[in-house]
Amino acid sequence: MSLTAKPTAAPQDATQTENPLKALIRFGQSVWFDYIRRDLITSGQLARLIQDDGLRGMTSNPTIFEKAFAGSPDYTQPLAELAKRGDLDAKGIYEHLAIRDIQDAADALRGVYDQTRRRDGYVSLEVSPYLAHKTQETIDEARRLWKAVARENVMIKVPGTPEGIPAIRELIGGGININVTLLFAQDVYEKVAEAYIAGLEDFGGRGGDLSRIGSVASFFVSRIDALIDGKIADILKNPPAATDKDLLSSLQGKVAIANAKLTYQLYKKIFSGPRWQALAGRGAQTQRVLWASTGTKNPAYSDILYVEELIGPDTVNTVPPATFDAFRDHGKPRASLEEDLDAAHKTMLDLPRSGISMKAITDQLTEDGVKLFADAFDKLLAAVEKQAKLTTGASLKR
C-alpha cells in the first residue's frame, strides 16, 4: 500500500483522467486522511497528498498513534530524550510526541485552511479515552490540549457520549474547535448538533467571532454493518420458526449507508431555519457530518463502498490509507448521498421488523468504541514505558 500520491496521466478526457479523490470536491465533499505518522510529514508525502489528491484534513485517534509509535523508528530518539528528563510519565511523553506531529501536520495544512476560509485544513487530536464518561475532566483536558497545540486549524476530538455532549457545548462556547467522535445513532447526532448550535450562541453572546469556529460530527459507518451483519448471520444459522429469512438477508450491508443518508437529512434540517440563519449571518459555519470508519471490513463488499455511496455537499469523509489508495485507483464519484432515500427509510423500518434493535446496536457500538480506544491507549502507554526503560534503564515516573 502506497501513501504517496500517484502521478496522473496527461489529460485527454477530463471525465476519464481526473483523480477521483480530487473530483470529490466538485460534489461538495472534502476528503481527509484517517492516519498520521511522523515520516508521512517529514518525507514530503503529506504535501504531495495535499497537492496531488486534494487532501483537505487529517484525523487521529489512540489506535492510529499506537500503530504509528509501534511501526516507526522516528519516535525512538525523541522518546528516549523525553524519558531521560525524568519528570514525565508515559502519558506525558506520548503527548509531547503526538502534539509535535499534530502541530507539524497543521502547519502543512495551513494553506488549505486559509484557502478554504477555515472550512478545511484541520488536524484532530483526541482527549484521553479514559475520560469518555467524565464531563469536567474532558473539558479540562480539551482546553489543555488546545492551548498546548496552539494552532488555529486543530480540532480537539471529544466522544459523543452522554457525558461528552455537555462538554461539547462548553468547549464550543469557549472558542475551541471540536471534532465530535464515536457517533452512531441519529438521535445522538441531533443532541450533538444542538450542543454545537447552543455553544455558538454562548460564544457569540460573549462577543466571540463565530467565523473562527470549526466543528465536525464524526458519524461512524462500517462498524454498524459489521455488527449487524454478524447478528444476522448468527440468527440465520439457527433461525426461530417465525423468522423472515429473506428480510434478514436483504438487510446485510445496507443499514450503515441508510443510517448515514438519513442522518444527512437531519443535518440539512437542523442547519436551516431562523435560529441557524441568525448564527450564519454572523459568520458561523455549519457543523459538517464527517463519515468515519469508512474502510470496508467485509471482503464481500466493495473496498470503496463507504466512500462511493456517501458523496454529497457539505460533508467530509476521513479515509484510511488503503481505502484512500483504492478510491484514487478505481473510484467513480457521483452525487450518491441523496439517492434512493425511500429505500433508506425502508431499510431502517425493516430492521426492527427483523428483530434487531438499532438502539441496542448503536449503544453497544458506542461503548465498544470507547473500550477499543482505551485498549489502544493502554497498549500505547505500555509501549512508551517499555521503550523508555530500554533506553534509560529505569521505570518512568507514575
NULUM-264841 format. One record per residue: residue in three letters; x, y, z of N, C-alpha, C, O in turn. Coordinates in steps of 0.05 Angstrom, whole numbers, plus 5000, padded with zeros to 4 digits. Example, Ala and Ser with C-alpha at 12.3 -4.5 7.8 and 13.67 -1.06 7.14 Angstrom:
ALA526448865156524649105156526449345156528549345169/SER525749555142527349795143525850015157526850235161/
//
This chain:
MET501749765000500050005000501850255000503550285017/SER501350424981502950664979501450904991499050934987/LEU502951065006501651315016502351555000501451775006/THR503851514979504551734962502451784941501151594932/ALA502252034932500352094911501551984884503852024878/LYS499851854869500751744844500451954822498552104821/PRO502451964804502252164783499952104764499351874759/THR498752314754496452274735497452314706499252464701/ALA496252164688496952184660496152454650494452594661/ALA497352544627496652794615493752794607492752594596/PRO492253004614489352994609488652984579489653134563/GLN486852794573485652774546482652814549481552994536/ASP481352644565478552674571478252714601478952534616/ALA477352944609477253014638475752814654476452754677/THR473552694642471952504657473452244662472752104681/GLN475452184645476951934648479551974664480451784677/THR480652214663483352244675483352394701485352394715/GLU481152514709481052664734481452474758480252264759/ASN483152554776483652404800480952384816479852594822/PRO479952144821477352114834477352254862475252344870/LEU479552254875479652384901479252694898477752814914/LYS480552804879480253094874477453154864476353374869/ALA476252964850473553004839471453034861469353154856/LEU472052934885470052954907469453244913467253314922/ILE471453414909471053704915468753814898467253994907/ARG468553724873466453814855463653744866461653874860/PHE463453544882460953454894460553574922458653504936/GLY462353754930462053894955463153734979462653815002/GLN464553524974465653354995468653394998470053414978/SER469553415023472453435029473453165038472153025054/VAL475753085027476952835036479152895056480953055050/TRP479052765079481052785099482452515102481452315092/PHE484752505115486352265118486052165146486752305165/ASP485151915149484851795176487451655183487651405185/TYR489551815188492251705192494151935199493852155189/ILE496051875215498252055220500651905229500451705244/ARG502951985219505551865228507652065221507452205201/ARG509752085236511752295233513052285205513352495193/ASP513652045195515052035169513252115146514152195125/LEU510652105150508752205129509152505125508952605103/ILE509752635148510052925147512853005137513253175120/THR514852875150517652955145518652875117520453005106/SER517452665105518352575079517252735056518152705033/GLY515352915061514053065040511652925028510353035010/GLN510952685038508652545028506052695033504252705016/LEU505852815057503452955063503053195044500853235034/ALA505153335038504953565019504053464992502553604978/ARG505053224984504253124957501253034958499853074938/LEU500352924980497552844982495753094980493653084968/ILE496653304992495153554991495053664962492953744952/GLN497353664949497553774923496253604902494753694885/ASP496853344902496053164880493353034884491952974865/ASP492552994909490052854914487853034927485652944932/GLY488453284931486453464942485853414971483653474980/LEU487753294985487253235014486753495029488253695025/ARG484753495046483953745059483953735090483053925103/GLY484853515101484953495130485953225139486353045123/MET486253195166487252945177485852895204485153085218/THR485552635210484552565236486352365249487752215235/SER486452365276487952165291486252065313484152175320/ASN487051845325485851725348487851555363490051515352/PRO487251455386489251295401490251055385492650985387/THR488550925370489350695354491350775333493350625329/ILE490950995320492751085299495451155311497551075300/PHE495551295334498051355346499451105357501951095356/GLU497950915367499150675377500650525355502850425358/LYS499350515331500650385308503050545298505050435289/ALA502750805299504950975290507450945307509650915297/PHE507050955333509250925352510550655350513050635351/ALA508950445346509950175345511350115318513049955316/GLY510450265297511250195270513350375258514150335234/SER514350565272516250755260518550805279518150865303/PRO521050795269523450855286523751155291525451235306/ASP522151315277522351605280521951705309522851925316/TYR520551545325519851625352521951535373521851625396/THR523751365365525651235384527351445398527451455423/GLN528751615382530551805394529152025410529952075433/PRO527052145399525652355416524452235441524252375461/LEU523451985439522351865463524451825484523951875508/ALA526851735475529051685495529851955508530351955532/GLU529952165492530652425503528652525524529452635545/LEU526152485519524052565538524152385563523752485585/ALA524652125559524751945582527052015600526751995625/LYS529252105590531652175606531252425623532652475642/ARG529252585616528652815633527852745661528452875680/GLY526352515663525652415690523252545702522452465724/ASP521952735689519652875701517052815687514952925694/LEU517152625668514752555653513952265656515652085657/ASP511252225658510351945657509851875628510352025610/ALA508751625623508351535595506451715581506851775557/LYS504351805594502351975580503652245573503052355552/GLY505252345591506652605585508452585561508552765544/ILE509952355559511652315536510052285510510652415490/TYR507952125511506252095488505152365479505252425455/GLU504252525497503152785489505152965476504553105456/HIS507652965487509753125474510153045445510253215427/LEU510252785440510752675414508352725395508652805372/ALA505952665406503552705389503052995383502353055360/ILE503453165402502953455397504853565376504053725359/ARG507353465376509153555355508153465327508253625308/ASP507253215325506153125299503753285291503553365268/ILE501953335310499553495304500253775295499153875276/GLN502153895308503054165301504254175272503554345256/ASP505953975267507253965240505253915218505354035197/ALA503253735224501253685204499453935200498753995177/ALA498854065222497154305220498654525203497454665188/ASP501254545207502854735192502754665162502554845145/ALA502954405156502854315128500154375115499954425091/LEU498054375131495354415121494454705124492154765117/ARG496154875134495255155138494455295113492555455113/GLY495755225090494955345065492055275058490555445047/VAL491355025062488554935057486655085075484555175066/TYR487355115100485755255119485155545110482955645111/ASP487255675101486955955092485355965066483656135063/GLN486055795047484755805021481755745023480155855007/THR480955565041478155495044476755665065474455605073/ARG478055875074476956055094475955905119473655935128/ARG477755745129477355595154475355365152474455265173/ARG474555295128472755065125474154805128473054615139/ASP476554785117478154545117481054615127481554835136/GLY482754415125485554455133486054385163487954475175/TYR484254225174484454155203485853895208485853715191/VAL487053875232488153625242486853585270486453775285/SER486153335276484753275301486453125321487952945313/LEU486153205346487553065368485552995389483953175397/GLU485552755398483352655416484152685446486452635454/VAL482052755462482452745491482752455499482052275484/SER483852405522484352135532481651975532479652075542/PRO481651735521479251575521478451485549476151405554/TYR480251515568479551455596477551655607476251595628/LEU477151875594475452085604472652095590471152275593/ALA472051885574469651885558467051925574465052015563/HIS467151845599464751875616465152075638463852055659/LYS466852265634467452475654467352745641469152825626/THR465252895647464853155633466953355639468253465621/GLN467253425665469153645672471953575665473453745656/GLU472753325669475453245662475953265632478153335623/THR473953205616474153235587474553525580476153595563/ILE472953695592473253985587475954085594477254225578/ASP476954005617479654095626481853995607483654145600/GLU481653745599483753635582483653755554485653815542/ALA481253795544480953925517482154205517483554275498/ARG481554355538482754625540485754615541487154775529/ARG486854425557489754405560491054325533493054445526/LEU489854135519491054045493490854275473492654315457/TRP488554415472488254635454490454845458491554955439/LYS490954905483492955105489495755005482497455155473/ALA496254745487498854625482499454615452501754675444/VAL497554545436497954525407498254805395499954845378/ALA496554985404496855275395496855305365498555445354/ARG494855185352494455225323491555265318489855125329/GLU490855475302488055535296486655305282484255265285/ASN488255155266487054945249487254675261487954475247/VAL486854655287486654405301483854365312482654565321/MET482954125312480454055326481153855348482653675345/ILE479953895371480153715393477853515392475553595390/LYS478453255393476353055390475252985417476652925436/VAL472552995418471052925443468952725435467452765416/PRO468752505450466752295443463852395448463352545467/GLY462052305431459252375434457752205454455552105448/THR458952165477457652015499455752205513455952445510/PRO453952095530452252275546453852485562452952705565/GLU456152405572457852585587459452775569460252985578/GLY459852685544461452855526459853085514460953295508/ILE457153055512455553255498455553525513455853725500/PRO455153535540455353795553458153915551458454165551/ALA460153745549462953845546463153985519464554185516/ILE461853875498462053995472460954275472462154455461/ARG458554315484457454585485459354775500459854995491/GLU460454685522462254855538464754935522465555165523/LEU465854745507468354795493467854965468469455145463/ILE465754915454465055095431464555375442465355575430/GLY463155395464462555655476465055795485465056045489/GLY467255645489469755765496471555815472473855895475/GLY470555775447472155835423474055615414475955675400/ILE473555365422475255145415474054985393471654905395/ASN475554925372474554755350474254465360476054355373/ILE472054345354471454075364470653885342469053945325/ASN471953645342471153415326469753225344471053095362/VAL467153195341465553015358465752735347464952685324/THR466852545362467452285352465552065363464052115382/LEU465651835352464151595361461151645360459751575379/LEU460151745338457251775334456251555316457451485296/PHE454051435325452751215310449751255307448651155287/ALA448551385325445551405326444551675317445751885324/GLN442351675303441251925293440352115316440752355315/ASP439251995337438252165359440652295374440452515384/VAL442852145376445252255389446352475372447252685382/TYR446352435345447352645327445752905331446953125332/GLU443152885334441453125338442353275364442453515364/LYS442953125385443753245410446553385407446953595418/VAL448253265391450853375386450553635370451853835376/ALA448853635349448453875333447254105350448054335347/GLU445454025368444254225386446354345404446454585409/ALA448154165415450354265432452154465417453054655428/TYR452654405392454354585375453054855372454255065376/ILE450454845364449055095360448855265386449355505386/ALA448155125407448055265433450755375441450955595452/GLY452855225436455555315441456255565425457555755436/LEU455455575400455955805383454456045395455456275395/GLU451956005403450456225415451756325440451856565445/ASP452856145456454356225480456756395473457356605485/PHE458256295453460756425445460156705433461456905439/GLY458056715416457256965405456257165425456757405423/GLY454957055446453957225468456157355483455857565496/ARG458557235483460957345496462557525478464657615485/GLY461457565454462957735435464857595417466457715404/GLY464757325417466657165401466057185371463857235363/ASP468257145355468057155326467156875317468756685316/LEU464656845309463556585302464956465277464956215275/SER465956625260467256515236469856365242470856225224/ARG470856385266473356255273472955975284474855835289/ILE470455895288469855635300469355425278467655465260/GLY470855205280470354975261469654735277470654685299/SER467854575266467054325280465954125260464754205240/VAL466353865266465153655250463953455270464753435293/ALA461953305260460653095275461452835262460352775240/SER463152675274464252435262462352195266462152085287/PHE461052125244459051915244460251665233461051655210/PHE460451455250461851215242459951035226457651015231/VAL461150905205459450775186459950475185458150325193/SER462250375177462550095171462249915196461449685194/ARG462750025220462449865244459549785248459049565259/ILE457649945238454849875241454249625225453049435235/ASP455149625199454649385183456049145194454948925194/ALA458449175204459948945215458448815238458248565239/LEU457348975256455948865279453248745270452548525278/ILE451748895254449048795245449348545228447848355231/ASP451248555209451548315192452248065209451347845203/GLY453848105230454547885247452147775261451847535264/LYS450447955271447947865284446047725265444847515272/ILE445847825241444247695221445247415215443747225213/ALA447847385211449047125206448446935228447946695223/ASP448647025253448146855276445246755277444646525282/ILE443346945271440546875271439946665249438446475253/LEU441146715225440646535203441746255206440946065193/LYS443746225224444845965229442745785243442645545237/ASN441145905260439145745274436645915278436045995301/PRO435245975257433046175258430646075273429845845270/PRO429446245290426846175302424746125280425146215257/ALA422645985286420645895267419446125251419046105227/ALA418946355264417546575250419446765236418646975226/THR422046695234423946875222423546915192423146725178/ASP423547165184423347225155426247235145427647445146/LYS427147015134429946995126430647185103432747305102/ASP428747215085429247395062429547685072431247835062/LEU427847765091428148035102430848075115432148275111/LEU431647885131434247905145436447925124438248095126/SER436447745105438547745085438648005069440848105062/SER436348125065436248375049437548615064438248815052/LEU437848585090439048805106442048795108443348995116/GLN443248575099446148555101447548765084446948795060/GLY449348915096450849115081449249365073450149525057/LYS446849395085445149625077444649825099444150065093/VAL444849745124443949915146445750155150444750375154/ALA448350125149450250345155449850575135449750805144/ILE449550515110449250725090446450855093446251095091/ALA444350695097441750805102441650995126440551215124/ASN442950905147443051065172444551325166443651545176/ALA446651315151448251555145446651745127446651985132/LYS445251635108443651805090441451965105441052195100/LEU440151825124438051965139439252155159437952365166/THR441652105169443052295186443652555171443352775181/TYR444352525145444952765129442352925125442553175124/GLN440152795123437552945121437053105146435953325145/LEU437752985169437553135194439353375194438653595203/TYR441753335184443753565182442453795167442654025176/LYS441353735144440153945127437854085141437554325139/LYS436353935156434054055171435054225194433954445198/ILE436954125209437954265233439254525225438854735238/PHE440954515204442454755196440954915175441954975153/SER438454995183436755165166434755295185434755235209/GLY433155475176431255605193432355845207434755895206/PRO430655995221431356255233433556235254435356405254/ARG433556025271435556015292438355985280440156125287/TRP438655805260441255775248441956015231444256105231/GLN440056125216440656355199441756595215443356745205/ALA440756625239441756845256444756805262446157005263/LEU445556555265448456505270450056525244452256635243/ALA448856415223450256425197450756705188452756775176/GLY448756885194449057165187451357295201452257515193/ARG452257175223454557285238457157125231459157155245/GLY457056965210459456835200459756545209461756415202/ALA457856425224458156155233458055955210456555985191/GLN459655745213459755525194458055295205457955255229/THR456755145187455354905196457454705207459754695200/GLN456454535225458054315235457554085216455653935218/ARG459454045197459053845177459053565189460353505209/VAL457553385176457753105182460252995169460753035145/LEU461852855185464252725175463852425176463252315197/TRP464152285153463851995153466451875162468551915150/ALA466351725184468751595195468351295194466151195188/SER470451145199470350855197469350775170467450625167/THR470750875149469850835122471550625107471250595083/GLY473350495121474650265109472750025109471449975129/THR472749875087470849645085471949415101474249335097/LYS470349305120471249085137470448815125471748615131/ASN468348805109467448555097468648525069467948685052/PRO470248325065471548295038469548235016470248254992/ALA467048165023465048115002464048374990462748374969/TYR464448595004463548854995465749004980468148944982/SER464949204964466849374950468849494970468049574992/ASP471349514962473349634980473049934983474450064999/ILE471250054967470750344969467850404974466850624969/LEU466350204984463450234988462650475004460850624996/TYR464150525027463250735045464451005038464051205052/VAL465851015015466551275003464551334980463351544979/GLU464351134963462851184938459851234943458551374927/GLU458751114964455851134969455051374987452751404993/LEU457051524996456451745015457552015006458652165022/ILE457252074981458352314969456152524967454152484953/GLY456552754981454552964979455653224989457853235002/PRO454253444984455153714992455453745022454053625038/ASP457453905030457853985058458353745075457453735098/THR459853555065460653325081463653285080464953395062/VAL464653115098467453035099467552735100465852615113/ASN469452615087469952325091472852305099474652375084/THR473352195123476052145132476851865125475651675136/VAL478751825107479251575094481851445103483951585103/PRO481851195111484351065118486051015093485051015071/PRO488750975097490550965074489850765052489850835028/ALA489150515059488550315038486050395022486050364998/THR484050505035481650585021482150835004481050874983/PHE483851015015484751255000485951174973485251274952/ASP487850984975489250894950487250754932487350794907/ALA485450594943483550454926481650644912480950604888/PHE480750854926478851044913480351204891479251254870/ARG482851274897484351404876484551234851484451334828/ASP484850974855485250784833482750724817482850724793/HIS480550684831478150594816475550714826473350604821/GLY475650934841473251064850471751204827472951304808/LYS469051194829467451324809465551524823463251444830/PRO466451764828464851954843462152024830462052054805/ARG460152034846457452124837456052244861456852194884/ALA453952394857452352504879450652284891448252274884/SER451752124908450451874917448851904943447151744949/LEU449552114959448552134986445552164988444352075008/GLU444352274968441352314969439952144949437552194943/GLU441251944939439951744921438151564938438851474960/ASP435851504927434151294937433651314967434051124982/LEU432751544976432151585004429851425014429651345038/ASP427951354996425751185004426750915012425750795032/ALA428750804998429850555005431350565032431250375047/ALA432550795037433950825063431950825086432350695106/HIS429750965082427650955103426550675107426150585129/LYS426150535085425050265087427050075102426149915118/THR429550105096431549945110431449985140431549795155/MET431250235148431150295177428550205190428450155214/LEU426450185175423850085185423949775186422749655203/ASP425249655166425449365165427149245187426749015196/LEU429049405197430949295217429449205242429848975250/PRO427849365255426349265279424449045272423948875289/ARG423349045248421548835240423048565238421848355241/SER425648585234427248335232428048235260429348025263/GLY427448395281428148315308430748435318431648355339/ILE431848625303434348755312433749045320432549195305/SER434649115344434249385354436549565346438849515353/MET436049785332438149975324439350105349441750155350/LYS437650165368438650295393440550115407442650205417/ALA439949855409441749675422444349655407446549635419/ILE444249665380446649655364448349905368450749885373/THR447150135367448750385370449750425398451950525402/ASP448250345418449250355446451650175449453650255462/GLN451549935438453749755441456249855426458449835436/LEU455749965402458050075387459350305400461850335399/THR457850475414459050705428460750605450463050695453/GLU459750415466461350315488463750155478465950175489/ASP463349995457465549845445467650035435470049985438/GLY466850255423468750455412470350575433472850605430/VAL469150655456470650765478472650555488474950625494/LYS471750305490473650105501475950045481478150015490/LEU475250045455477449995436479550215437481950155436/PHE478650465439480650685441482150675468484550735468/ALA480750595489482150575515484150345514486350375525/ASP483450125502485349905499487749985483490049915490/ALA487250125461489550225445491250415460493750415457/PHE490050585477491550765493493250615514495450685520/ASP492050405525493650235544496050125530498250135541/LYS495750015506497949905491500050115484502450075486/LEU499050355477500850575470502550655494505050685491/LEU501350685517502850765541504750545550506950605560/ALA503850295547505650075554508150065535510350015545/ALA507650125510509950135491511850365498514250335496/VAL510750595506512450815514514050745538516450795539/GLU512850625558514250545582516450345576518750365586/LYS515850145559517849945552520250065537522550005544/GLN519650245518521850375503523550555522525950565519/ALA522150685540523650865558525450705576527750785582/LYS524550475585526150315603528550195588530750175599/LEU528150125562530350025546532550235542534950175542/THR531750485540533650695534534850825559537150925558/THR533450825581534450955605535250755627536750815645/GLY534050505625534650305646532950345671533350205690/ALA531150545671529550605694526650625687525950685664/SER524850575706522050605701521250895701522551065713/LEU519150955686518151235685516751315710515851155726/LYS516651575713515051685735512151605732511151595710/ARG510751555754507951485754506351695769503851665770/
//
